[in-house]
Amino acid sequence: MRLFGQDLYGLFLGSVLIGAATIPAVFWLGRELADRRVGLLAAALLTISYTHNHLSRSSSPAPLLIVTLFCACLWRGLRTGRGVWFALAGILFGLSPLVYYGARVTFVILPLLFLWC
């Protein structure tokens, strides 16, 4: 709040900035999974999404950003085999329960998903 002000503008601007940072992250994930066109379409759809815009103004959109970056880093790590991407994915995976309590379920779902694949 010291950076943006001691009012509602300062309180909500952090959420708006995190929500805006989610759009390039979704583009990167779409580009990693398919191609540039899919990334642009996913980012455009997220940009006009009512739910994303509403949550970016009123609460914290950090869980979406962290999960999106986690999926993109994990996919790039699986595709390239470089350890740095797996390390980044692990860091983001560990951060996810800190920003969203419901993310604890990913510790069950992700191993089951890998067993299924």
Rosetta constraint file for C-alpha pairs under 8 A:
AtomPair CA 1 CA 5 HARMONIC 5.30 0.50
AtomPair CA 1 CA 6 HARMONIC 5.67 0.50
AtomPair CA 1 CA 7 HARMONIC 7.99 0.50
AtomPair CA 1 CA 10 HARMONIC 5.50 0.50
AtomPair CA 1 CA 11 HARMONIC 6.21 0.50
AtomPair CA 2 CA 6 HARMONIC 6.70 0.50
AtomPair CA 3 CA 10 HARMONIC 7.61 0.50
AtomPair CA 4 CA 9 HARMONIC 7.32 0.50
AtomPair CA 4 CA 10 HARMONIC 4.40 0.50
AtomPair CA 4 CA 11 HARMONIC 7.67 0.50
AtomPair CA 4 CA 13 HARMONIC 7.20 0.50
AtomPair CA 5 CA 9 HARMONIC 7.01 0.50
AtomPair CA 5 CA 10 HARMONIC 4.59 0.50
AtomPair CA 5 CA 11 HARMONIC 7.68 0.50
AtomPair CA 6 CA 10 HARMONIC 5.92 0.50
AtomPair CA 6 CA 11 HARMONIC 7.38 0.50
AtomPair CA 7 CA 11 HARMONIC 6.32 0.50
AtomPair CA 8 CA 12 HARMONIC 6.12 0.50
AtomPair CA 9 CA 13 HARMONIC 5.90 0.50
AtomPair CA 10 CA 14 HARMONIC 7.26 0.50
AtomPair CA 12 CA 16 HARMONIC 6.39 0.50
AtomPair CA 12 CA 57 HARMONIC 6.19 0.50
AtomPair CA 12 CA 58 HARMONIC 6.84 0.50
AtomPair CA 12 CA 59 HARMONIC 7.80 0.50
AtomPair CA 13 CA 17 HARMONIC 6.15 0.50
AtomPair CA 13 CA 57 HARMONIC 7.83 0.50
AtomPair CA 14 CA 18 HARMONIC 6.28 0.50
AtomPair CA 15 CA 19 HARMONIC 6.04 0.50
AtomPair CA 15 CA 56 HARMONIC 5.38 0.50
AtomPair CA 15 CA 57 HARMONIC 6.27 0.50
AtomPair CA 15 CA 58 HARMONIC 7.51 0.50
AtomPair CA 15 CA 59 HARMONIC 6.50 0.50
AtomPair CA 15 CA 60 HARMONIC 5.28 0.50
AtomPair CA 15 CA 61 HARMONIC 6.32 0.50
AtomPair CA 15 CA 62 HARMONIC 7.73 0.50
AtomPair CA 16 CA 20 HARMONIC 6.09 0.50
AtomPair CA 16 CA 56 HARMONIC 5.05 0.50
AtomPair CA 16 CA 57 HARMONIC 5.71 0.50
AtomPair CA 17 CA 21 HARMONIC 6.15 0.50
AtomPair CA 18 CA 22 HARMONIC 6.35 0.50
AtomPair CA 18 CA 56 HARMONIC 7.48 0.50
AtomPair CA 18 CA 60 HARMONIC 7.82 0.50
AtomPair CA 18 CA 61 HARMONIC 6.35 0.50
AtomPair CA 18 CA 62 HARMONIC 6.24 0.50
AtomPair CA 18 CA 65 HARMONIC 7.30 0.50
AtomPair CA 19 CA 23 HARMONIC 7.20 0.50
AtomPair CA 19 CA 52 HARMONIC 7.48 0.50
AtomPair CA 19 CA 53 HARMONIC 7.66 0.50
AtomPair CA 19 CA 56 HARMONIC 5.05 0.50
AtomPair CA 19 CA 61 HARMONIC 5.57 0.50
AtomPair CA 19 CA 62 HARMONIC 7.37 0.50
AtomPair CA 19 CA 65 HARMONIC 7.51 0.50
AtomPair CA 20 CA 24 HARMONIC 7.85 0.50
AtomPair CA 20 CA 56 HARMONIC 7.96 0.50
AtomPair CA 21 CA 25 HARMONIC 6.67 0.50
AtomPair CA 21 CA 65 HARMONIC 7.38 0.50
AtomPair CA 22 CA 26 HARMONIC 6.13 0.50
AtomPair CA 22 CA 64 HARMONIC 7.17 0.50
AtomPair CA 22 CA 65 HARMONIC 5.02 0.50
AtomPair CA 22 CA 68 HARMONIC 7.72 0.50
AtomPair CA 23 CA 27 HARMONIC 6.32 0.50
AtomPair CA 23 CA 43 HARMONIC 5.36 0.50
AtomPair CA 23 CA 46 HARMONIC 6.67 0.50
AtomPair CA 23 CA 47 HARMONIC 6.79 0.50
AtomPair CA 24 CA 28 HARMONIC 6.14 0.50
AtomPair CA 24 CA 43 HARMONIC 6.85 0.50
AtomPair CA 25 CA 29 HARMONIC 6.22 0.50
AtomPair CA 25 CA 65 HARMONIC 6.97 0.50
AtomPair CA 25 CA 68 HARMONIC 6.39 0.50
AtomPair CA 25 CA 69 HARMONIC 6.22 0.50
AtomPair CA 26 CA 30 HARMONIC 6.09 0.50
AtomPair CA 26 CA 39 HARMONIC 6.81 0.50
AtomPair CA 26 CA 42 HARMONIC 6.52 0.50
AtomPair CA 26 CA 43 HARMONIC 5.67 0.50
AtomPair CA 26 CA 46 HARMONIC 7.95 0.50
AtomPair CA 26 CA 68 HARMONIC 6.41 0.50
AtomPair CA 27 CA 31 HARMONIC 6.07 0.50
AtomPair CA 27 CA 36 HARMONIC 7.89 0.50
AtomPair CA 27 CA 38 HARMONIC 7.86 0.50
AtomPair CA 27 CA 39 HARMONIC 4.12 0.50
AtomPair CA 27 CA 40 HARMONIC 5.74 0.50
AtomPair CA 27 CA 41 HARMONIC 7.97 0.50
AtomPair CA 27 CA 42 HARMONIC 6.30 0.50
AtomPair CA 27 CA 43 HARMONIC 5.11 0.50
AtomPair CA 28 CA 32 HARMONIC 6.08 0.50
AtomPair CA 28 CA 39 HARMONIC 6.31 0.50
AtomPair CA 28 CA 72 HARMONIC 7.01 0.50
AtomPair CA 29 CA 33 HARMONIC 6.13 0.50
AtomPair CA 29 CA 39 HARMONIC 6.77 0.50
AtomPair CA 29 CA 68 HARMONIC 6.88 0.50
AtomPair CA 29 CA 69 HARMONIC 7.45 0.50
AtomPair CA 29 CA 71 HARMONIC 7.19 0.50
AtomPair CA 29 CA 72 HARMONIC 4.86 0.50
AtomPair CA 30 CA 34 HARMONIC 5.96 0.50
AtomPair CA 30 CA 35 HARMONIC 6.69 0.50
AtomPair CA 30 CA 36 HARMONIC 7.21 0.50
AtomPair CA 30 CA 38 HARMONIC 5.48 0.50
AtomPair CA 30 CA 39 HARMONIC 3.86 0.50
AtomPair CA 30 CA 40 HARMONIC 7.58 0.50
AtomPair CA 30 CA 42 HARMONIC 6.54 0.50
AtomPair CA 31 CA 35 HARMONIC 4.40 0.50
AtomPair CA 31 CA 36 HARMONIC 4.77 0.50
AtomPair CA 31 CA 37 HARMONIC 7.40 0.50
AtomPair CA 31 CA 38 HARMONIC 6.30 0.50
AtomPair CA 31 CA 39 HARMONIC 4.61 0.50
AtomPair CA 31 CA 40 HARMONIC 7.95 0.50
AtomPair CA 32 CA 72 HARMONIC 6.73 0.50
AtomPair CA 32 CA 75 HARMONIC 7.25 0.50
AtomPair CA 32 CA 76 HARMONIC 6.90 0.50
AtomPair CA 33 CA 75 HARMONIC 7.53 0.50
AtomPair CA 34 CA 38 HARMONIC 6.24 0.50
AtomPair CA 34 CA 39 HARMONIC 7.62 0.50
AtomPair CA 35 CA 39 HARMONIC 6.47 0.50
AtomPair CA 36 CA 40 HARMONIC 6.20 0.50
AtomPair CA 37 CA 41 HARMONIC 6.18 0.50
AtomPair CA 38 CA 42 HARMONIC 6.07 0.50
AtomPair CA 39 CA 43 HARMONIC 6.10 0.50
AtomPair CA 40 CA 44 HARMONIC 6.01 0.50
AtomPair CA 41 CA 45 HARMONIC 6.11 0.50
AtomPair CA 42 CA 46 HARMONIC 6.15 0.50
AtomPair CA 43 CA 47 HARMONIC 6.07 0.50
AtomPair CA 44 CA 48 HARMONIC 6.57 0.50
AtomPair CA 45 CA 49 HARMONIC 6.03 0.50
AtomPair CA 46 CA 52 HARMONIC 6.79 0.50
AtomPair CA 47 CA 52 HARMONIC 7.69 0.50
AtomPair CA 47 CA 53 HARMONIC 7.49 0.50
AtomPair CA 48 CA 53 HARMONIC 7.45 0.50
AtomPair CA 49 CA 53 HARMONIC 6.22 0.50
AtomPair CA 50 CA 54 HARMONIC 6.00 0.50
AtomPair CA 51 CA 55 HARMONIC 6.07 0.50
AtomPair CA 52 CA 56 HARMONIC 5.95 0.50
AtomPair CA 52 CA 61 HARMONIC 7.80 0.50
AtomPair CA 53 CA 57 HARMONIC 6.45 0.50
AtomPair CA 54 CA 58 HARMONIC 6.27 0.50
AtomPair CA 55 CA 59 HARMONIC 5.23 0.50
AtomPair CA 55 CA 60 HARMONIC 6.74 0.50
AtomPair CA 55 CA 61 HARMONIC 6.28 0.50
AtomPair CA 56 CA 60 HARMONIC 6.40 0.50
AtomPair CA 56 CA 61 HARMONIC 5.60 0.50
AtomPair CA 61 CA 65 HARMONIC 6.71 0.50
AtomPair CA 62 CA 66 HARMONIC 6.11 0.50
AtomPair CA 62 CA 99 HARMONIC 6.68 0.50
AtomPair CA 63 CA 67 HARMONIC 6.03 0.50
AtomPair CA 63 CA 96 HARMONIC 6.55 0.50
AtomPair CA 63 CA 99 HARMONIC 6.04 0.50
AtomPair CA 63 CA 100 HARMONIC 5.89 0.50
AtomPair CA 64 CA 68 HARMONIC 5.97 0.50
AtomPair CA 65 CA 69 HARMONIC 6.14 0.50
AtomPair CA 66 CA 70 HARMONIC 5.97 0.50
AtomPair CA 66 CA 92 HARMONIC 6.20 0.50
AtomPair CA 66 CA 93 HARMONIC 7.98 0.50
AtomPair CA 66 CA 95 HARMONIC 7.70 0.50
AtomPair CA 66 CA 96 HARMONIC 6.41 0.50
AtomPair CA 67 CA 71 HARMONIC 6.15 0.50
AtomPair CA 67 CA 92 HARMONIC 7.46 0.50
AtomPair CA 67 CA 93 HARMONIC 7.62 0.50
AtomPair CA 67 CA 96 HARMONIC 7.00 0.50
AtomPair CA 68 CA 72 HARMONIC 6.24 0.50
AtomPair CA 69 CA 73 HARMONIC 6.04 0.50
AtomPair CA 69 CA 89 HARMONIC 7.68 0.50
AtomPair CA 69 CA 92 HARMONIC 7.37 0.50
AtomPair CA 70 CA 74 HARMONIC 6.02 0.50
AtomPair CA 70 CA 88 HARMONIC 7.54 0.50
AtomPair CA 70 CA 89 HARMONIC 4.88 0.50
AtomPair CA 70 CA 90 HARMONIC 7.76 0.50
AtomPair CA 70 CA 92 HARMONIC 5.47 0.50
AtomPair CA 70 CA 93 HARMONIC 6.33 0.50
AtomPair CA 71 CA 75 HARMONIC 5.99 0.50
AtomPair CA 71 CA 89 HARMONIC 7.34 0.50
AtomPair CA 72 CA 76 HARMONIC 6.12 0.50
AtomPair CA 73 CA 77 HARMONIC 6.01 0.50
AtomPair CA 73 CA 85 HARMONIC 5.26 0.50
AtomPair CA 73 CA 86 HARMONIC 6.78 0.50
AtomPair CA 73 CA 88 HARMONIC 6.48 0.50
AtomPair CA 73 CA 89 HARMONIC 5.23 0.50
AtomPair CA 74 CA 78 HARMONIC 6.15 0.50
AtomPair CA 74 CA 85 HARMONIC 6.40 0.50
AtomPair CA 74 CA 86 HARMONIC 5.89 0.50
AtomPair CA 74 CA 89 HARMONIC 5.32 0.50
AtomPair CA 75 CA 79 HARMONIC 6.08 0.50
AtomPair CA 76 CA 80 HARMONIC 5.90 0.50
AtomPair CA 76 CA 81 HARMONIC 7.81 0.50
AtomPair CA 76 CA 85 HARMONIC 6.53 0.50
AtomPair CA 77 CA 81 HARMONIC 5.15 0.50
AtomPair CA 77 CA 82 HARMONIC 5.64 0.50
AtomPair CA 77 CA 83 HARMONIC 6.81 0.50
AtomPair CA 77 CA 84 HARMONIC 7.57 0.50
AtomPair CA 77 CA 85 HARMONIC 4.71 0.50
AtomPair CA 77 CA 86 HARMONIC 5.37 0.50
AtomPair CA 78 CA 82 HARMONIC 7.97 0.50
AtomPair CA 78 CA 86 HARMONIC 7.96 0.50
AtomPair CA 82 CA 86 HARMONIC 7.18 0.50
AtomPair CA 83 CA 87 HARMONIC 6.17 0.50
AtomPair CA 84 CA 88 HARMONIC 6.22 0.50
AtomPair CA 85 CA 89 HARMONIC 6.09 0.50
AtomPair CA 86 CA 90 HARMONIC 6.07 0.50
AtomPair CA 87 CA 91 HARMONIC 6.24 0.50
AtomPair CA 88 CA 92 HARMONIC 6.20 0.50
AtomPair CA 89 CA 93 HARMONIC 5.94 0.50
AtomPair CA 90 CA 94 HARMONIC 6.12 0.50
AtomPair CA 91 CA 95 HARMONIC 6.24 0.50
AtomPair CA 92 CA 96 HARMONIC 6.19 0.50
AtomPair CA 93 CA 97 HARMONIC 7.93 0.50
AtomPair CA 94 CA 98 HARMONIC 7.75 0.50
AtomPair CA 95 CA 99 HARMONIC 6.82 0.50
AtomPair CA 96 CA 100 HARMONIC 6.18 0.50
AtomPair CA 96 CA 103 HARMONIC 5.97 0.50
AtomPair CA 96 CA 104 HARMONIC 7.94 0.50
AtomPair CA 97 CA 101 HARMONIC 5.19 0.50
AtomPair CA 97 CA 102 HARMONIC 6.97 0.50
AtomPair CA 97 CA 103 HARMONIC 4.94 0.50
AtomPair CA 97 CA 104 HARMONIC 5.60 0.50
AtomPair CA 103 CA 107 HARMONIC 7.86 0.50
AtomPair CA 104 CA 108 HARMONIC 7.77 0.50
AtomPair CA 105 CA 109 HARMONIC 6.27 0.50
AtomPair CA 106 CA 110 HARMONIC 5.58 0.50
AtomPair CA 107 CA 111 HARMONIC 7.00 0.50
AtomPair CA 108 CA 112 HARMONIC 6.55 0.50
AtomPair CA 109 CA 113 HARMONIC 6.04 0.50
AtomPair CA 110 CA 114 HARMONIC 6.29 0.50
AtomPair CA 111 CA 115 HARMONIC 6.21 0.50
AtomPair CA 112 CA 116 HARMONIC 6.13 0.50
AtomPair CA 113 CA 117 HARMONIC 6.21 0.50
